[in-house]
């Protein structure tokens, strides 16, 4: 059972890593060719959707960022 959790955890880390890498690539593309991917506006909308829910949304956003950047 422990190996199952490790396997799932490894897969999730790989998926998050891929997503962060793609976000960085899209950011570079958006800087070089403005308004192609619109990632800056999408990230701003995502953060606004969390923070508009008050302190609960802010706590959830901080938890998600902490999990995403965990080693």
C-alpha positions in Angstrom: 0.0 0.0 0.0 2.9 2.3 0.8 4.4 1.8 -2.7 1.0 2.7 -4.2 1.0 6.0 -2.4 4.6 6.7 -3.5 3.8 5.9 -7.1 0.7 8.2 -7.1 2.8 10.9 -5.4 5.5 10.6 -8.0 3.0 10.8 -10.8 1.3 13.9 -9.3 4.7 15.6 -8.9 5.5 14.9 -12.5 2.2 16.3 -13.7 2.7 19.5 -11.6 6.2 19.8 -12.8 5.1 19.5 -16.4 2.4 22.1 -15.8 4.8 24.6 -14.3 7.2 24.0 -17.2 4.5 24.6 -19.7 3.4 27.8 -17.9 6.9 29.1 -18.1 7.1 28.3 -21.8 3.8 30.1 -22.4 5.0 33.1 -20.4 8.1 33.4 -22.6 6.0 33.1 -25.7 3.6 35.7 -24.4 6.5 38.1 -23.7 8.0 37.5 -27.2 4.7 37.6 -29.0 2.1 39.5 -27.0 -1.4 38.3 -26.8 -0.7 34.8 -28.2 -1.3 32.7 -25.1 -2.7 35.3 -22.7 -1.2 33.4 -19.7 -0.7 36.5 -17.6 -4.4 37.4 -17.8 -5.4 33.8 -17.1 -3.2 33.6 -14.0 -4.5 36.9 -12.8 -8.1 35.6 -13.2 -7.2 32.4 -11.3 -5.7 34.4 -8.4 -8.7 36.8 -8.4 -11.1 33.8 -8.2 -9.3 32.6 -5.1 -8.9 35.9 -3.4 -12.5 37.0 -4.1 -13.6 34.3 -1.7 -12.0 36.0 1.3 -9.6 34.5 3.7 -10.7 30.9 2.9 -9.7 31.4 -0.7 -6.4 33.0 0.3 -5.6 30.0 2.5 -6.4 27.6 -0.2 -4.3 29.5 -2.7 -1.3 29.5 -0.3 -1.8 25.8 0.3 -1.8 25.1 -3.4 1.3 27.1 -4.0 3.1 25.4 -1.1 2.2 22.0 -2.5 3.3 23.0 -6.0 6.7 24.2 -4.9 7.4 21.4 -2.4 10.5 19.4 -3.0 
